[in-house]
Amino acid sequence: MEYDHRIDRCIADGIGAGGITRAAVATLQAAARAPVDALIAAKRDNSLPLLNLPDRHDDLASPTAIARDFRERFDDVIVLGTGGSSLGGRTLVALADRGFGPQPGAPRLHFMDNVDPVTFADLEAATDPTRTGLIVISKSGSTAETLTQLLVLLPRMRDALGLDHVGGAIVAITEASDNPLRRLAERIGATVLDHDPGIGGRYSVLSPVGLLPALIAGLDAASVRRGAAGVWRRLIEQGTDSPPALGAALAVAAMRAGLSQTVLMPYVDRLAAFGLWFRQLWAESLGKDGNGTTPIRALGTVDQHSQLQLYLGGPRDKLYTLITVSSAGVGRLVERALAEDERLGYLVGRRLGDLLDAEARATYETLARNGRPTRLIALDRLDEEGLGALFMHFMLETILTARLIGVDPFDQPAVEEGKVLARRYLAGEG
């Protein structure tokens, strides 16, 4: 799946807060040579397993069988997990369920990534425990939110199905270690899939963590990986001229020019959840030692009416990335007889997709003309392959950006303090 990645307007001399120059980007591209070579070496020796996922097929047999079983037996499937354990799968499933129900033959999927008791009460009221499957995802097997979610839902399912049968409705994805989730899953007879310890949650979308929900929704997991593989091939073939390396150079140039925020604005409803996935990936991977930029999730055309005024009239502290999918000529036609008002003449003979396309182009042009550094990622279509390409592009861009600013893209040390305090409070120690 090829995609157009236009940033030439974005790196014109003098654009942006403090100026993002071609010279600055070129210097950072050259500096990316070593990180790019390191990624290629890591793929060869499998020291970074996520890079080899696009070429794998052996690990999809079990998820495919589970998905087939869940599609036949259940009306609802609840996915328990937080952050990267949930956001990738949610983004993939949005290709099949746009918010109006699943495809024929697929159950409804519910991604429960928070612990609000009111939401869980509503979930229980809306689902039949005898017709509900459960997927529980925690890499460490000790995520407090996910374990609590499981522990509060399990009695209801046990009472409805019986202790000897409840395990048949549950799949756990966790590391092959002695952890609380694995012990509980094995005790009740649940199916357990191994979570690769070398793949962090926010990088796990191409693993069964993201692909099992996608398979249940009726999507083609192999096509997702094929799209990711195409991006990886471009990195190998083009090196520092590849879109991920060029994007990383641009991101760091923007940081050094004083831009403290990065806006991701797809003009596609199906990518609304992708903004959530990217937000975690970017923030948790780069926000260390005073580094990083704050990711902002936006959606076109909606946020032209809520955020664009700030983008154009507010501080010059943002880098903008627009994502479009070819939409011209798509959708229902505006009939002349219903648009008699002369003020609506520009809509006659046009389709919904024409309006979406025109507004995306107009936003891109307006931001660029007003000196806001803006790049455009244009897809000719959005399907499993296209979404797989987007996932891999942004994972590679994030890793390379981290290497250029000298931080570890795979840890998150700052969040541990809050986890420790929360457990103390629950134990009555604070």
N, C-alpha and C positions, 0 to 999 in steps of 0.2 A: 504494500500500500504506500504509494508515494504521496507526499504532501508538500505544498508550497510554503516556504518559511521566509517571509519577506521582512528584512530588517534594515534594508539599505537606507530608507528614509529615516530610520530610527537613529542611525549613527552618523548622520550628516554633521559636519563641523558646527559647533556652537549650540546644538540642541540640548535642552535639559538643564537642570539646576547645576550651575557650575560648568556645564558643557561636557557632553559625551562625544569625544572626538574619534575619528577613524583611527588616528594614531594610538589612542589609548586602547581601543578594542584590538587593534592589530598586535600591540605589545602583549596583551593578555591572551590572545590566541596563541602566540608563540610560547607563552608560559604554560599553556595548556598541553603542550606536546608531551611533557613527562607524565601528567595525569592520564592522558589518553592512552599512552603506551602502557601505563600501569594497569588500566582497565583491560586492555587486550591481553596482557600477561595473566591477569587474574582470571579471565575467562579460560585461558589455556590450562591453568593448573587448578581450576575450580576452587580457588580460595575465596571467591565471591559468588556463591551458588546462584544468586538471582540472575546473573548474566547468562547462565546455561539453561535457565527455564524455557526460553523460547524454542530451543531445539529438542526438548524432552517430550516423550510420549509415554514412557513407561509408568509415570506416576499418575496417569489419568484413568487407568482401568478401574480402580476402586471408586473414585469419585463418580465416574460415569455409571457404575452399577448402583451406587447409593442413590444417585439422582433419579434413575429409572424407577427404583423402588419407591422413593418418596413421591414421585409424580403419580404413581398408581394408587398409593395408599392414603394420601393426605390431602385435605382441602386447604390447610394452612401449614406453613413452615416458619418457625420463629428462629431467627439468627441472633444469638446472644454474643456480644463482643463489643469492644469499644475501640475508638480510634482506627488504626490500620486493620484491625480484625473485622471491621464492619464497613468502612467507607469504600474500599475497593469493590467489594461484592455489591454494595448498594448502587454504585455507579454503573457497573456492568448490567445489573438487572434492569436499570432504567431504559436500556435498549429494548427490552421486551415488554415492560410494563411502564407506560408513560404516566401512570397515576390513575388509570381508569380500569384497572383490573388486569390479571395475567392473561397470557395467550391461552387459547383452548388447549386443555390437557395439562395445564400447569397449575400448581397450587398458588395461593396468595403467599407472598413472602413478606415478613415483617422484620425489619432490622431494628432491634432494641439495643441501642448503644448508651442509654442513660438509665438512671435508677429512680426516676420520679414515680412514687407509688401510685399516683392517680393514673398515669399512663398505663401502668401494669394492671391496674384494676379494670381499665377499659379494654385492654388486650384480652384478659381472661373472660370478660363478658362477651367479647366478639368472636371467640374461638371455642370449638368443641374439643376437649382434651382427648377424646377417643379418635379424632381425625386430624391431629396436629403432630407434626414432627418438630424436632428440636436440634439445632446445630449450635454447639457451644465452642467458641474459639478463644483460646488464650495461649500464646506462645509459652509463657513461663508456667502456666497452669495455676498461677496464684493471684491473678488480677482480681482485686477485691470486688469491683463492680460486677464483673462477669460471674464470679462464683456466687455472689449474693443473688443475682438474677436467677441462676440455676437453682439455688437452694429454696427460693420462694416459689418457683414454678413446679419443682419436682413433686412435692406432696400432692398437688392437684392431679398431675398426670399419673402418679402411682395409685391414687385412690380410684381413678377412672379405668386404668388399664390392668392394675394388679402388679404386685411387686415382681412377679416372674416375667412380666411382659413389657414393663416400662422401658427397659433398656433397648428394646427393638425400635423404639421411636426416637432414639437419641444418638447423635454422632458428636464426638468431641475431637477437636483438632488441637493438639498440644505437643510439646517436646517429648521425646522418648527419655524421660527422666522421672525420678520419684517425686512427683508434684501432686498437690491436692486434687486438681481436676482429673488427672489420670487415675489416681487411686479411686476416686468416687465413680468415675465412668466404668472402670473395670469391676468395681463391686456390684454395680447394678446391671452389668452385662451390656453396656452400651458399646457401639462401634467406636474405635479410636483410630484416627489417622495421625501420622507423625507430622509435626510441624518442624521443618528443617531448622535446626538451631542457628544456622548461618544466615538466615533470612529474617531480618527484623520486620515487625508488624507493618510498618508504613511502606515497606518494599515488597509485601507479600501478595499483591493482587494477582500476579501471574501464577501463583501456587494454588493448591486446592483451597486455601483460605478464601480467595476471590472466585475461583473457577467452580467450586461446588455449588454455591448459590446460582451462578450463571447457568450451569448445566440443568439445575432444577427448573430454572425459568425457561429452558428450551433453547439456550444459546449454544453456539459452536465454540468450545474451548480451544480447539486446535487453531481456529481462525484468529482468536485473540492473540495467541502466541505467535502466529505467523506474522501478524502486523508488528509485533514487538521485534521479531527477528529482522524485519526489513529495516527498521531504524538502526539496529545494531550493525547490520551490513554497511549502512551508510557511514557509520562511525569508523569502521575498519577501512573502508575504501577512501573516504574523504579526510579522515584524521581531524585536524583542527579546523578544517573548513566545513565539517559536518554540522547540521543544525544544532545538536546538543552542545558541541564545543563552542560554536559561535554564540549560542544563547547564554552559556556560562560566562564567556568573555564580556558580553553585553551587560549581564547582571552585575558583575564585579565592577565594571567601568561605571555603572550607574551608582553603585554604593560609594565609590571613590569620588564621584561627582556630587555627592551629598544627598542622593535620593534615598529616602528611608523606607519607602513603601513600594510594593509591587502589586499591581492590579491584574487579575486574570478575569477576562470578560468574554465568555463564549456567547455567541448569538445562536444558541441551540438549547432548547428546553431540556433535551436529553443529557446535556452536560451540566445541569444545575448541581448535581451531586459531585461531579468531577471537581468543581471548585472547592468543595469541602475536603475532598481527598488531597488536592494540591496544597491546600492551606496547611494541613498537618505535615505533609511531606516537607514543605519549604521551611516552615517555622521550627519544627523539631530537629531538622537536620542542620540548620545554619545558625540558629540563635544561641551562640556560645561565645564566651569571652568578649562580650561587647560587640560581636559581629552579627550580621544578618540584616534582613529587611522584613518589614511586617507585611504578610500577604493579605490582600483584600479580595474577597469573593464578590463578583458582580455578575449580572446576567443581562444581556441585551435581548430585547429592547427595553425591558422593564426599568433598568437602572439609568437609562437616558433621562427618565423622569424623576429619579431620586438622587443620583450621585453625579451626573454629568456636569451640573452647575459647579460643584466643588472641583471636579477634575479640571475644568477650564478656567474657573474664576478664583480657585483657592490656591494653596501653596504649591509651588513647583517642586514637589518632593516625591513624585511617583513615576515609576516605569509601568507602561501599559502593554498588555498582551491581549490581543483580540483573537478569538478562534471562530472561524466561520465554516459552514458547510454549504456547498452549492445549493441554493434554494430558488433561484430565478426560474419562473415558469411553473412552480410547484404550488398546488392548492387550488381551491375553488376560485372561480372568476367573479369579479365584481360586474354585475349586469348594468348596462347603460340605463335601463328603465328605472332602476332603483337608485341611481345616483344622478338625479336630474339637477340638483343644486349645482350651479356652475363652479362653486367652490370645491366641489368634489370631482371636477373633471379630470384631474391628474390620476384618479383611481380607476376610471372607466377602462375596462379591458385588461386590468391588472389582476394579479392573483396575490394571495397572502404571502407566498414566497417572494414575490417581487418586492413587496414592502419590506420584508425582513432583510432581503439583500440590499436594498437601497439604504436602509437605515444603518446597517453595518458599514457599508462603504462610506456613508456620510460621517459617521462617528470617527472612523479611521482617518479620513481626510481632515476633519475639523481638529482633532487632537494634534495631528502632525503639523498642520498649518499654524497652530497656536504654540508651537515650540514644545509640545509635550512628547517625550520620546515614546514612540509607539511602534510595536511590531505586530505583524499579522501572520497567523498560522492558518492556512486555508486548506481544508479537506474537500475533495470532490464528492465524498459521501461519508456517512457515519454508520458503520456497521461494526461487527466484532473486530475485524481486521484494523479498521481505522481507529477504534478505541484502544486496541492493543498498541498501536503505534504511538498514540498520545501518552499512554502510560509509560512506555519505555523512554520516549523522548524526555519527559520531565524527570524521570528517575535519573537518567544519565546526566541531564543538565544540572540537577541538584547535586549529585555526587561530584561533578567536575567543579561546580561553583565552590563547594566546600573545600576541595583540595586547593583551589586558587587562593582562598582566604585563610587557609591553614587550620581548619577545624575538622573534627571527625564527623562524617555525615551519618554515622550509624549509632551513636550513643545519644542519651538524653539525661545527663546527670542532674540537671536542675530540678526535674520533676520528683526526684526521690524524697526530698524533704517533706513535701506535702503528703506523700503517701504514708510516710512514717508517722506524721502528726495525726492523720485521719485515723490510723489504726490505734494510736494511743487514746484518742477521744472515744472511739468505740469501746475500748477496754476500760473506760472510766478513769483514765489517768490524767485527764486535762479538763 
